[in-house]
Structure formats: C-alpha cells, structure tokens
Amino acid sequence: MSVDHLRTMLNTLKQYSNCEISLTFNDNNQQPLLFVYYKNNLFEVINAQTLVVDTFEAIESTLTAIDNEIEHKFKKTST
C-alpha cells in the first residue's frame, strides 16, 4: 500500500472522528497485525499480538509507526 493511500485513510479517520471507523492491517495469512483508531484527537496504533497501544498526534508519526511495525513483523517472519 502506498504512503499516500495510507495518509488518505488516516485523514479519513480524523475527518470522521465521531464515527467508529478503524483500520486493520493483516499479515499474509490474514492474521491481524495492527489496529488503528482515531480517538480523543489522537491516533491509536495497537499491536494485535501484544495489545500494546501507542498514541500519536500527527499523521506523519502515525505513518512511521505503522510502517515500522509492519516492516518489523515481516523481517521477523522472513528469517
């Protein structure tokens, strides 16, 4: 998925903050890796395995966190 597309999706979460919209990122086996929400003016990135929640104010820092988590997961499974 392109960064521009992901940025658009995060902007949509922010724009419709009064709705219950979330993003789920799955691995190649369709197992959830991350859940992303926008609540209380913050993006929440939740690791599906550890349930650790990281919060971010800005879209750019959220993009970086998502990219890092996905990259880390795929490096871990490819070795």
Secondary structure by P-SEA (a helix, b strand, c coil): ccaaaaaaaaaaaaaacccbbbbbbbcccccccbbbbbcccbbbbbcccccbbbbbccaaaaaaaaaaaaaaaaaaaac
